[in-house]
Amino acid sequence: MRMHFTSAAAALLLLAGVGAVAAQDVVITPEQDTVVREYVKKQPLASVKLPGVELNVGTALPDTVELHEVPDVKYRYVVVDNRTVLVDPGTRKIIKVYD
């Protein structure tokens, strides 16, 4: 009985870990990408400087950074060091860096 419980617990932890990894994967549809690119061109923002913050997917931006809405897209954007970044407003993590 104890062996079955241990195996079941291990399997549950493994599945929970897989779910957590999948939740971090953000998919931006080509349509959303087009909307973001066009909107950002029409609504340019001043670039902010964030010394010590690397602009990589998964990096969380500080709460002091104002995120700006993109119509019809649930994500927000900001320009950091002259690069536009798309951010998940719930986690404040970068999900895409535009060059």
Rosetta constraint file for C-alpha pairs under 8 A:
AtomPair CA 1 CA 5 HARMONIC 6.46 0.50
AtomPair CA 2 CA 6 HARMONIC 6.26 0.50
AtomPair CA 3 CA 7 HARMONIC 6.21 0.50
AtomPair CA 4 CA 8 HARMONIC 6.03 0.50
AtomPair CA 5 CA 9 HARMONIC 6.05 0.50
AtomPair CA 6 CA 10 HARMONIC 6.15 0.50
AtomPair CA 7 CA 11 HARMONIC 6.15 0.50
AtomPair CA 8 CA 12 HARMONIC 6.14 0.50
AtomPair CA 9 CA 13 HARMONIC 6.25 0.50
AtomPair CA 10 CA 14 HARMONIC 6.18 0.50
AtomPair CA 11 CA 15 HARMONIC 6.18 0.50
AtomPair CA 12 CA 16 HARMONIC 6.09 0.50
AtomPair CA 13 CA 17 HARMONIC 6.19 0.50
AtomPair CA 14 CA 18 HARMONIC 6.36 0.50
AtomPair CA 15 CA 19 HARMONIC 6.19 0.50
AtomPair CA 16 CA 20 HARMONIC 6.24 0.50
AtomPair CA 17 CA 21 HARMONIC 6.34 0.50
AtomPair CA 18 CA 22 HARMONIC 6.22 0.50
AtomPair CA 19 CA 23 HARMONIC 6.11 0.50
AtomPair CA 20 CA 24 HARMONIC 6.60 0.50
AtomPair CA 21 CA 25 HARMONIC 6.91 0.50
AtomPair CA 26 CA 95 HARMONIC 6.79 0.50
AtomPair CA 28 CA 32 HARMONIC 6.09 0.50
AtomPair CA 28 CA 33 HARMONIC 6.36 0.50
AtomPair CA 29 CA 33 HARMONIC 6.20 0.50
AtomPair CA 30 CA 34 HARMONIC 6.18 0.50
AtomPair CA 31 CA 35 HARMONIC 6.27 0.50
AtomPair CA 32 CA 36 HARMONIC 6.14 0.50
AtomPair CA 32 CA 73 HARMONIC 6.48 0.50
AtomPair CA 33 CA 37 HARMONIC 6.15 0.50
AtomPair CA 34 CA 38 HARMONIC 6.11 0.50
AtomPair CA 35 CA 39 HARMONIC 5.99 0.50
AtomPair CA 35 CA 73 HARMONIC 7.86 0.50
AtomPair CA 36 CA 40 HARMONIC 5.98 0.50
AtomPair CA 36 CA 70 HARMONIC 6.57 0.50
AtomPair CA 36 CA 73 HARMONIC 7.74 0.50
AtomPair CA 37 CA 41 HARMONIC 6.38 0.50
AtomPair CA 38 CA 42 HARMONIC 6.45 0.50
AtomPair CA 39 CA 43 HARMONIC 5.96 0.50
AtomPair CA 39 CA 70 HARMONIC 6.92 0.50
AtomPair CA 40 CA 44 HARMONIC 5.71 0.50
AtomPair CA 45 CA 78 HARMONIC 7.27 0.50
AtomPair CA 45 CA 79 HARMONIC 6.39 0.50
AtomPair CA 46 CA 79 HARMONIC 6.77 0.50
AtomPair CA 47 CA 78 HARMONIC 7.77 0.50
AtomPair CA 47 CA 79 HARMONIC 4.81 0.50
AtomPair CA 47 CA 80 HARMONIC 5.20 0.50
AtomPair CA 47 CA 81 HARMONIC 5.79 0.50
AtomPair CA 47 CA 82 HARMONIC 5.32 0.50
AtomPair CA 47 CA 83 HARMONIC 7.70 0.50
AtomPair CA 48 CA 79 HARMONIC 6.30 0.50
AtomPair CA 48 CA 80 HARMONIC 4.89 0.50
AtomPair CA 48 CA 81 HARMONIC 6.03 0.50
AtomPair CA 48 CA 82 HARMONIC 7.70 0.50
AtomPair CA 49 CA 80 HARMONIC 5.84 0.50
AtomPair CA 49 CA 81 HARMONIC 5.44 0.50
AtomPair CA 50 CA 80 HARMONIC 6.95 0.50
AtomPair CA 50 CA 81 HARMONIC 7.39 0.50
AtomPair CA 53 CA 59 HARMONIC 7.90 0.50
AtomPair CA 53 CA 61 HARMONIC 7.81 0.50
AtomPair CA 54 CA 59 HARMONIC 7.05 0.50
AtomPair CA 55 CA 59 HARMONIC 6.72 0.50
AtomPair CA 55 CA 85 HARMONIC 7.89 0.50
AtomPair CA 55 CA 94 HARMONIC 7.56 0.50
AtomPair CA 55 CA 97 HARMONIC 7.11 0.50
AtomPair CA 56 CA 94 HARMONIC 6.74 0.50
AtomPair CA 56 CA 96 HARMONIC 7.85 0.50
AtomPair CA 56 CA 97 HARMONIC 7.10 0.50
AtomPair CA 57 CA 93 HARMONIC 7.29 0.50
AtomPair CA 57 CA 94 HARMONIC 4.94 0.50
AtomPair CA 57 CA 95 HARMONIC 5.04 0.50
AtomPair CA 57 CA 96 HARMONIC 5.86 0.50
AtomPair CA 57 CA 97 HARMONIC 7.08 0.50
AtomPair CA 58 CA 93 HARMONIC 5.23 0.50
AtomPair CA 58 CA 94 HARMONIC 5.21 0.50
AtomPair CA 58 CA 95 HARMONIC 6.26 0.50
AtomPair CA 59 CA 93 HARMONIC 5.24 0.50
AtomPair CA 59 CA 94 HARMONIC 5.51 0.50
AtomPair CA 60 CA 91 HARMONIC 7.12 0.50
AtomPair CA 60 CA 92 HARMONIC 5.22 0.50
AtomPair CA 60 CA 93 HARMONIC 3.98 0.50
AtomPair CA 60 CA 94 HARMONIC 6.20 0.50
AtomPair CA 61 CA 65 HARMONIC 6.78 0.50
AtomPair CA 61 CA 92 HARMONIC 5.58 0.50
AtomPair CA 61 CA 93 HARMONIC 6.16 0.50
AtomPair CA 61 CA 94 HARMONIC 7.33 0.50
AtomPair CA 62 CA 92 HARMONIC 7.62 0.50
AtomPair CA 63 CA 92 HARMONIC 7.90 0.50
AtomPair CA 66 CA 78 HARMONIC 7.24 0.50
AtomPair CA 67 CA 76 HARMONIC 5.61 0.50
AtomPair CA 67 CA 77 HARMONIC 5.59 0.50
AtomPair CA 67 CA 78 HARMONIC 5.59 0.50
AtomPair CA 67 CA 87 HARMONIC 7.73 0.50
AtomPair CA 67 CA 89 HARMONIC 7.54 0.50
AtomPair CA 68 CA 76 HARMONIC 5.17 0.50
AtomPair CA 68 CA 77 HARMONIC 5.18 0.50
AtomPair CA 68 CA 78 HARMONIC 6.21 0.50
AtomPair CA 69 CA 73 HARMONIC 7.93 0.50
AtomPair CA 69 CA 74 HARMONIC 7.98 0.50
AtomPair CA 69 CA 75 HARMONIC 7.04 0.50
AtomPair CA 69 CA 76 HARMONIC 4.80 0.50
AtomPair CA 69 CA 77 HARMONIC 6.57 0.50
AtomPair CA 70 CA 74 HARMONIC 7.43 0.50
AtomPair CA 70 CA 75 HARMONIC 6.89 0.50
AtomPair CA 70 CA 76 HARMONIC 5.96 0.50
AtomPair CA 70 CA 77 HARMONIC 7.19 0.50
AtomPair CA 74 CA 88 HARMONIC 7.77 0.50
AtomPair CA 75 CA 86 HARMONIC 6.49 0.50
AtomPair CA 75 CA 87 HARMONIC 5.70 0.50
AtomPair CA 75 CA 88 HARMONIC 5.16 0.50
AtomPair CA 75 CA 89 HARMONIC 6.19 0.50
AtomPair CA 76 CA 86 HARMONIC 5.72 0.50
AtomPair CA 76 CA 87 HARMONIC 5.16 0.50
AtomPair CA 76 CA 88 HARMONIC 6.44 0.50
AtomPair CA 76 CA 89 HARMONIC 6.23 0.50
AtomPair CA 77 CA 84 HARMONIC 6.80 0.50
AtomPair CA 77 CA 85 HARMONIC 5.55 0.50
AtomPair CA 77 CA 86 HARMONIC 4.51 0.50
AtomPair CA 77 CA 87 HARMONIC 5.73 0.50
AtomPair CA 78 CA 84 HARMONIC 5.77 0.50
AtomPair CA 78 CA 85 HARMONIC 5.63 0.50
AtomPair CA 78 CA 86 HARMONIC 6.88 0.50
AtomPair CA 78 CA 87 HARMONIC 7.82 0.50
AtomPair CA 79 CA 83 HARMONIC 5.28 0.50
AtomPair CA 79 CA 84 HARMONIC 4.29 0.50
AtomPair CA 79 CA 85 HARMONIC 6.12 0.50
AtomPair CA 80 CA 84 HARMONIC 6.32 0.50
AtomPair CA 80 CA 85 HARMONIC 7.14 0.50
AtomPair CA 83 CA 97 HARMONIC 7.06 0.50
AtomPair CA 83 CA 98 HARMONIC 6.22 0.50
AtomPair CA 83 CA 99 HARMONIC 5.87 0.50
AtomPair CA 84 CA 97 HARMONIC 6.12 0.50
AtomPair CA 84 CA 98 HARMONIC 5.22 0.50
AtomPair CA 84 CA 99 HARMONIC 6.97 0.50
AtomPair CA 85 CA 94 HARMONIC 6.47 0.50
AtomPair CA 85 CA 95 HARMONIC 7.54 0.50
AtomPair CA 85 CA 96 HARMONIC 5.75 0.50
AtomPair CA 85 CA 97 HARMONIC 4.49 0.50
AtomPair CA 85 CA 98 HARMONIC 5.95 0.50
AtomPair CA 86 CA 94 HARMONIC 5.81 0.50
AtomPair CA 86 CA 95 HARMONIC 5.65 0.50
AtomPair CA 86 CA 96 HARMONIC 5.07 0.50
AtomPair CA 86 CA 97 HARMONIC 6.37 0.50
AtomPair CA 86 CA 98 HARMONIC 7.91 0.50
AtomPair CA 87 CA 92 HARMONIC 5.76 0.50
AtomPair CA 87 CA 93 HARMONIC 5.49 0.50
AtomPair CA 87 CA 94 HARMONIC 4.42 0.50
AtomPair CA 87 CA 95 HARMONIC 5.46 0.50
AtomPair CA 87 CA 96 HARMONIC 7.17 0.50
AtomPair CA 88 CA 92 HARMONIC 5.17 0.50
AtomPair CA 88 CA 93 HARMONIC 5.53 0.50
AtomPair CA 88 CA 94 HARMONIC 6.50 0.50
AtomPair CA 88 CA 95 HARMONIC 6.59 0.50
AtomPair CA 89 CA 93 HARMONIC 7.52 0.50
